[in-house]
Amino acid sequence: MAKIPDKPQDVFVPLTQDYLKVFGEELVSIVLYGSAAGGSYIKGKSDINVLLVLTPEGEDKLADSFATIKYWKKRGFAVPLVITKAFINSSLDCYPIEFLNMKNNHIVIYGESILAQINVNLENLRLQIERELKGKLILLRQGYLEAQGKPRQLKNLISHSFTALISIFTALLYYKHGNAPRERRDTIKEMAKLFAIDAEAFLQCADIKEGKNNLSGEEIVGLFKKYVQEVANMCNIVDLL
């Protein structure tokens, strides 16, 4: 039976070998990104996210990778993100947050260091930050109504939305001064230094994401309301940038 690795780095060699068998010379790069590439990886809970950069011809071999992807999914790896170098270069204006966060938090497993070469336009970045924050605010309010204020559902809503919010925070820190911490808690603390936000509320949300909290149902409801208020506050802050 496939086993989830204690650290993703433990299986870089067999992972590379398996994808080379499928794609051969059409495999440009394999990149680990997200929590597994930083300090927030939790075995059995965190997805292990991998980017496969292929040549255009390599995309014709995707069907050959079904068995390999199925095997690595059993070992905790998410279905890989598959793109080409041309797609990256043509999409930096559309997805600056996603590519910036990959650039700032990744490990090259095999091949070219594609992400290190990219640069994002700051105005495109600010616009996506604003759009993503306001989108999150709408979804959180909608989720509150769907949950009818029930603590368990609100706790799940915090957990499921939190990673994306930290990605937005990371992008905002990069927008302000060109860099950001790798750890989510350090990101929250750095945000609190630059903006008028309630760091403690976001740190409690980090506890929920990491399965470390012991809040009562009433406390979770209160935290969720504060969470929504702080996201709305961030929307106003970004509007003024």
Sequence and secondary structure as in RCSB ss.txt:
>XXXX:A:sequence
MAKIPDKPQDVFVPLTQDYLKVFGEELVSIVLYGSAAGGSYIKGKSDINVLLVLTPEGEDKLADSFATIKYWKKR
GFAVPLVITKAFINSSLDCYPIEFLNMKNNHIVIYGESILAQINVNLENLRLQIERELKGKLILLRQGYLEAQGK
PRQLKNLISHSFTALISIFTALLYYKHGNAPRERRDTIKEMAKLFAIDAEAFLQCADIKEGKNNLSGEEIVGLFK
KYVQEVANMCNIVDLL
>XXXX:A:secstr
     SSGGGGHHHHHHHHHHHHGGGEEEEEEEGGGGTT   TTTS BEEEEEE TGGGGGGGGGHHHHHHHHTT
TB   EEE HHHHHHHTTT HHHHHHHHHSEEEEEE   GGG    HHHHHHHHHHHHHHHHHHHHHHHHHHTT 
HHHHHHHHHHHHHHHHHHHHHHHHHHHS   SSHHHHHHHHHHHS   HHHHHHHHHHHTT     HHHHHHHHH
HHHHHHHHHHHHHHT 
